[in-house]
Amino acid sequence: MSELKRTQLYDIHIQAGASMVDFGGWEMPIQYPTGIVAEHLYTRHACSLFDVSHMGRLLIEGPERVKFLQHVLTSNVTALDLNQAQYCIIPDENGNAVDDAYLYRFEEDRFLLVVNAANIDKDLSHLMKIVKDYDCTIKNISADYASIAVQGPNSREILTTLSGGEAVTEPMKNALNTLEMEGRTVRVSKTGYTGEPLGYEVFIESGEAAWLWGRLIELGAKPAGLGARDTLRMEAGLPLYGHEMGTAPDGSAIPIFAVSLAKFAVSFSEQKGDYIGRKPLERQYAAFKRIMSRNFTDLDVLPRRIQPITLLDRGVMREGMPVYRGEELIGWVTSGTMVPYYRHEGEGLATRILDDTVKRAIGNAYIASDVLEDDLVEVDVRGKRLKAVIPPYHMRVDAPPFARPIVYKPDEEETVADAGNLEPRALELIQKASENHRWRQESCINLIPSENSASRAVRLLCACDPAFRYAEHKKIKSFYDKDIFYYQGTKFIDQVEQLLVEQMKQYLGCSEVETRVISGQMSNMAAFSALMDWKNRLDRKHTPKRLGYVLNNHIIKGGHLSAQPMGALHDYIAVDPVTERSAVVNFPVCKDNIYKIDVEETKKVIEKYRPELIIFGKSMVLYREPIAAIRKFVDDQNIPTTIMYDMAHVLGLVGDHFQKPFEEGAELVTGSTHKTFFGPQRGVIGVNYKKSELKYGLWETIETRAFPGSVSNHHLGTQLGLLMAAYEMNTFKDQYQKAVIENAKYFARCLKAQGLDVAGDPGIDYTETHQVIVPVGYGSGPEVAERLEQNNIIVNYQATPDEEGFTASGALRMGVSEMTRFGFGKEAFEQLAELMADCILRSKNVSEDVKKLRANYAEMHYCFDDREMEEALEGLLKQIGL
Amino acid sequence: MNYPVDLKYSKSHEWVKMDGDVAVIGISDFAQNALGDVVFVNLPQDGDSVSAGESFGDVESVKTVSDLISPVSGTICQVNEALLDAPEKLNQDAYGAWIMKVKNLDGEEELLDAAAYEAFCAQEG
């Protein structure tokens, strides 16, 4: 094999006893003495290293680099931000793949294109012919740098050890970073070819490759060869050039859109111009859309597609084996083998991955485009027809830190049992509700920051007659904006609503309030809908334009779900034609404090994107939002925008001890009334526009988007309760808010003193809000939160700003408002911190101690609790017959 | 690599052990090592007749599939069905994990002794 090329790590593979094979002209390890199965499994539960230095690394630089890449790749290169990577395909004139590749932007003015080792000569000659016409160059730097794929659930921790604790990359897939590891410069990419939710590819100068490999092994990673790389990518459903791309077993070219990843890799943005293969790709895309809509009348352009396939009979599928539907040959297996997986038990978050393993025969097939998920087919395995099925996928990665194998199971038919006599169930419901109520109200210490307990008066009022009534009403201009009610019997609730609006105006410090929205999310939807309608008010003859750009807090950085494109913003946000993504940009956060908005960087973002809407507010919130600084900046720069503060989590803190949003420059405040506020579950919208202002029209639009835009019946019973809550808040807010913030700071200090980690700046006692964030170890959040619940302490587990998502949560999010209402002060929070440390750090059972502590604080504070109120409530109970 | 001296070997890497008038057949340590992780075995059935030099089943590793070639002719009297659920036994214990037993023997391939087989394997590299 002397003519074969060797990577920088060849000697290390030989020393490790690897079996070497010829792979695309390279002498590469197919497996180590551990074997493919063990290497596959170690990747899935720990961390494997793959030498991917054989892949081609091409550096593209020069003034016309973007123009060139837009012409030779399928992806939208202008959408690629600094420190981002994207998957792409190198197309030919016919819309088939020359190769697939990954494009990395580690530097502002250079792109790194990584291509398959076996295709590097072909790719280079293809690209070199074209690059001549552009003012840019392609440099093959494959020999200068080695690449190592570090893949698996432990990869993050291992690399973070080498970086001295610095976050390796942002937690999102395709994020890049350049950083120092023990004095060496490395470039890291959150990408990989194993399907692992935690996986990185590291680029390092050739001379340092052996050092890095050795350090990664010392830290617990194990080497894996090309064999495991293939089984892992197959299980993940990732295509391999030469199997799922390139030439099919019958000699025909596989069109790019036969692979479903093409949906992401191929762009038809105007930015791309008339790139290579665009026309045939547009035809393929049209065919793809027809097929995905189950219109199979014209399959000429895409006769077959790559789909996952699972063998139902015993056996193993291999590449090239024919696939039949009845007697009809419908295609071929493109990759197939048996892959191992760990069995699991339990359901949902309590799913436990076991130590024992099983194997399953899976693969991919290039088969007729009208084959649907769950269809049964047959594979000709050396003359024997074996039954197989088309599963939706072989694996899912949406519950990090683990990739989860999905074993094919046909849908079971649901049987509806005869309900029988329902009265016993009705009685059981009452019994259970009573038990639950007493547990949550009497035995539990509730630290969920988005919850609170309401006073007795609020609760009783919510059960009064209006709870079952309608009171639709609308302002009519002909009657000088008087509200007209659509139903009779509503004079009382009319009065309640007017009083509620007055109380909320006073509380928020603004001129207009809408209280008909029944949740915080609905408040935001009504506000976004109104902003969009207002934007289009002068042109009703075209489809309305959506909002964009919008500046908000990223969900991973504590942003509120209700202000995200996946949440309330979904139907109102535009797609940027340049990036082909939602026209949302996020507040930059401070490098040394990821919980805090970086004001100076934010100004740069605002200048660049000129957002028409700026949404402050978070659900994981330790700091005041820098509204005044941003208001001053947009006013000074004369940037037309609307500053909104989604105060859902901090509505009950409006005032001297936290923030006064309208005084600081917010125009629009939304919120929910049951988190830090005292109310039942509703929403509220406030604005501070004067009648004489242009934007008063936006306010009127908000009213109509509340009713009839969002509700017809606005749940009158809770409105009654909310009025009482507003009376309580306006009476007691100064004492309550002061106590909440002091308690949060003190609680944070106590938790720290008990040996727990507390997020935030110790210089300000960690928090300026009701929240305290306690990191408990990567991925441990759900388990610790469950343990606390068994000990009667209720918290949220939450992903911190550098974690991948809620199943990988490494923190507890807590709020002190509810317990403050029950009279918790310094002494109680100190005791609670100790009990929590006992439970979290020492696994002690503290459930009885928690109950005892809770029992000392049974009485609700910051509400009217004198004899007169007590008598009034007793009277109400009797009179309404409850 | 292990080449027990009490066995005979075929050039297609099966071993044969005579147990009275019954031939016990499996794959050699060299074969399992070359295959890598065995994930599936296609076994013949009790009562099937086999011919020396012809395939009686196949063994699948993660990487590849390989025919099993019978070193003897005769009638199968027992099949090691435990291999269906635990094919990795072929890797773990190549000489303990027999595949089939054959009786009514009436012919065999050229079989090598341990030393000759070891030399043959060294050539195959």
Interface residues (C-beta under 8 A of the other chain):
Chain A: S19 I30 Q31 G35 I36 V37 A38 G227 T231 R314 G315 V316 R318 T337 M338 V339 K359 A361 R382
Chain B: G36 D37 V39 F40 N42 D58 E60 V62 K63 V65 L84 E88 N91
